[in-house]
Amino acid sequence: MPRTVLITGGTSGIGLATAARFAADGADVIVTGRRQDTVERAAEELGVRGVVCDATETGQVEALAARLGDTLGALGALDVLVNAAGGLPPAATGDGSPLDAVRAQWETNWAQNLMTAVLTTTAVRDRLAPGGAVISIGSIGAERGGGAYGAAKAALAAWNAFLSAELGPRGVTANVISSGYVENTNFFGDGLTRERHDALVAETHDKRAGRPEEIAETAFFLASPGARHITGQTIHVNGGAFTTR
C-alpha cells in the first residue's frame, strides 16, 4: 500500500521539493497552498493531488481535514504530515501607530510560522497512522536573533517537543528540520542581494547554499523505518552555519 503524505505549503521551494521526493517513492501525495493557480501547477507538475488551503485560517484547515477524511474513508490513515507552510512576511504597513505595526508583524509571523503547523496537525492528528511521522520545517533564524520570525520558529521547536510526547505512545514521531540558507526558494522575495547571499554562504563550513532537495531528503529519512527512534528533535541542516554538540 502506498503511503499517504500531506504537505502544507507544497507548491514551491522546500515544500515542493519534499512533495517531489515522496511522489518519486510512489506515495499518494496531497499538497496545499493558498492560491488556486500555484496549487494546480504543482499538482500537475508532480502528478499529485492539490487542495487550496490557507493554513492560518481555521475554517479552511477544518475543511481540509474533512476532505482528507472523505478521501481516506472510515479506516484510512495519514502516514506523513509535513508542515512546510510559512515564510518571511513583508514588513507591516498602514496608517496605525508604530506599535500597531509591530503587533501586526509579530502576529503575522506567529500565524504563518507556528499556527499553520499547530492547526493542521491538530486537525488531522486522529488520522495519523502508527508508524507515521509529523515533520515541521523550522529555521536557523530561531538560533540567530531572527526577530518575530525567529521567535515563531523557536516556538515551533518547543511545541514539537510537546507534540512528540503526545504522539509517541501511538507510534508517531514528531521532528523539526531547522534549515539554514536554502537557495531557489521564495523566502527572501526580491530582497536578497548578492552581498547578503555571499554573507550567508560564508557562514557555512562547506561554503555553499543549501538546496531544497537536501531538506526534502532529510524529511524523507525522518519518515523512514530507519528513523523510528528519532522523535522530539530539531535536526539542523545548514552546512555548519550553526553547530550543536
C-alpha positions in Angstrom: 0.0 0.0 0.0 1.4 3.4 -0.9 1.8 5.9 2.0 -0.5 8.9 2.2 1.5 12.1 2.6 0.1 15.6 3.3 2.4 18.6 2.7 1.3 22.1 3.6 3.0 24.9 1.6 3.8 22.3 -1.0 3.7 24.5 -4.1 7.2 25.9 -4.1 10.6 25.7 -2.5 11.2 23.2 0.2 7.6 22.0 0.2 7.5 21.4 -3.5 10.9 19.5 -3.3 9.6 17.4 -0.5 6.4 16.6 -2.4 8.5 15.5 -5.4 10.6 13.2 -3.2 7.7 11.4 -1.7 5.9 11.2 -5.0 9.0 9.6 -6.6 8.7 6.9 -3.9 5.2 6.1 -5.0 3.4 7.9 -2.2 -0.1 9.3 -2.5 0.8 13.0 -2.0 -1.5 15.8 -1.3 -0.1 19.4 -1.4 -1.7 22.5 -0.2 -1.2 26.2 -0.8 -3.1 29.5 -0.6 -3.5 30.1 -4.3 -5.5 28.1 -6.8 -3.1 28.7 -9.7 0.0 27.6 -7.8 -1.7 24.6 -6.3 -2.9 23.4 -9.7 0.5 24.0 -11.2 2.3 22.0 -8.5 -0.2 19.1 -8.7 0.1 18.9 -12.4 3.9 19.1 -12.4 4.3 16.3 -9.8 1.3 14.2 -10.6 -0.1 14.6 -7.1 -3.3 15.9 -5.6 -3.7 19.6 -4.7 -6.0 21.4 -2.3 -6.3 25.1 -1.8 -5.9 25.8 1.9 -4.6 28.8 3.9 -3.4 27.0 7.0 -3.7 30.2 9.1 -7.5 30.1 8.7 -9.2 27.6 11.0 -12.2 27.2 8.7 -10.0 26.3 5.7 -8.0 23.8 7.9 -11.2 22.2 9.1 -12.4 21.9 5.5 -9.0 20.3 4.6 -9.3 17.8 7.4 -12.9 16.9 6.4 -11.8 16.5 2.7 -9.0 14.3 3.8 -11.4 12.2 5.9 -13.7 11.8 2.9 -10.8 10.8 0.7 -9.3 8.2 3.1 -12.6 6.8 4.2 -13.6 5.4 7.6 -10.5 3.2 8.0 -8.0 5.3 6.1 -4.9 6.8 7.7 -2.4 9.6 7.1 1.1 8.3 7.2 3.2 11.5 6.9 2.4 15.2 7.6 5.0 17.8 6.5 4.3 21.3 7.8 6.1 23.3 5.3 3.8 26.3 5.1 5.4 29.5 6.4 7.9 32.1 5.3 9.1 35.7 5.9 6.1 38.1 5.8 6.7 41.6 4.3 7.1 44.4 6.7 3.8 45.6 8.1 2.5 48.9 6.7 -0.6 51.1 7.3 -1.9 54.2 9.0 -1.7 52.8 12.5 0.8 53.7 15.2 4.3 52.2 15.3 3.1 49.8 18.0 0.3 48.6 15.7 2.9 47.8 13.0 5.0 45.9 15.5 2.0 43.9 16.7 0.9 43.2 13.2 4.3 42.0 12.2 4.6 39.6 15.2 1.0 38.3 14.8 1.6 37.6 11.1 4.8 35.7 11.8 3.2 33.8 14.6 0.3 32.8 12.3 2.4 31.8 9.3 5.3 30.0 11.0 3.7 28.4 14.1 0.0 28.3 13.9 -0.1 26.8 10.4 1.6 23.7 11.9 -0.3 23.7 15.1 -3.7 24.0 13.4 -3.1 21.5 10.6 -1.5 18.9 13.0 -4.4 19.2 15.5 -7.0 18.9 12.7 -5.5 15.7 11.3 -3.9 14.1 14.3 -6.6 11.4 14.7 -5.8 10.3 11.2 -2.1 9.7 11.8 -1.2 6.1 11.5 1.0 4.1 13.9 4.5 4.3 12.4 3.7 7.7 11.0 5.6 11.0 11.2 5.0 14.7 11.6 7.8 16.8 10.2 7.8 20.6 10.6 10.1 22.9 8.7 11.9 25.3 11.1 14.8 27.7 10.6 18.3 28.7 11.7 16.6 32.0 12.5 15.4 30.5 15.8 19.1 30.5 16.8 20.2 33.7 15.3 18.1 36.5 16.8 15.7 36.4 14.0 13.1 38.8 15.5 9.5 37.9 15.1 10.3 35.2 12.5 13.0 33.6 14.6 10.8 33.7 17.7 8.0 31.9 15.9 10.4 29.2 14.6 11.8 28.8 18.2 8.2 28.3 19.4 7.7 25.7 16.7 10.6 23.7 18.1 9.3 24.0 21.7 5.8 22.9 20.6 7.3 20.0 18.7 8.8 18.6 21.9 5.3 18.7 23.4 3.8 17.1 20.3 6.3 14.3 20.3 5.5 13.3 23.9 1.8 13.3 23.0 2.1 11.2 19.8 4.9 8.9 20.9 2.7 6.4 22.7 0.8 5.9 19.4 4.0 5.2 17.5 4.1 8.5 15.7 7.3 10.6 15.6 7.5 14.4 15.5 10.6 16.3 14.5 11.6 19.7 13.2 14.1 20.3 10.4 15.8 23.6 11.1 17.1 24.7 7.7 19.9 27.2 7.1 20.1 29.4 4.0 18.4 27.5 1.1 18.6 28.8 -2.4 15.9 28.6 -5.1 13.0 29.4 -2.7 10.7 32.4 -2.4 11.8 33.1 1.2 13.6 36.4 0.6 11.4 37.5 -2.3 13.2 40.3 -4.2 15.2 41.3 -1.1 18.2 39.0 -1.4 21.2 41.0 -2.6 24.4 39.5 -3.8 26.1 40.8 -0.7 23.6 39.1 1.6 23.9 35.8 -0.4 27.7 35.9 -0.1 27.5 36.6 3.6 25.1 33.7 4.3 27.3 31.3 2.2 30.4 32.5 4.1 28.9 31.4 7.4 28.8 27.8 6.3 31.6 25.3 6.6 31.1 23.9 3.1 30.8 27.4 1.5 27.6 26.9 -0.4 23.9 27.4 -0.1 21.6 24.6 0.8 19.2 23.1 -1.8 15.5 22.4 -1.3 16.2 18.8 -2.3 18.5 18.3 0.7 15.8 19.4 3.1 13.4 17.1 1.2 15.8 14.1 1.6 16.0 14.8 5.4 12.3 14.8 5.6 12.1 11.6 3.7 14.6 10.0 6.1 12.7 11.1 9.2 9.6 9.4 7.7 11.5 6.2 7.0 11.7 3.0 9.1 15.3 3.8 10.0 14.2 6.9 11.9 11.6 5.4 14.2 13.6 6.1 17.3 14.2 9.8 16.4 11.5 12.0 17.8 11.2 15.3 19.7 14.3 16.5 17.9 15.3 19.6 16.0 17.6 18.4 13.1 19.9 21.2 11.9 20.6 21.2 8.1 22.7 24.3 7.4 26.2 23.4 6.2 27.7 24.2 9.6 26.4 27.7 9.8 25.0 26.8 13.2 26.6 23.8 15.1 25.4 21.8 18.1 27.2 19.4 20.4 
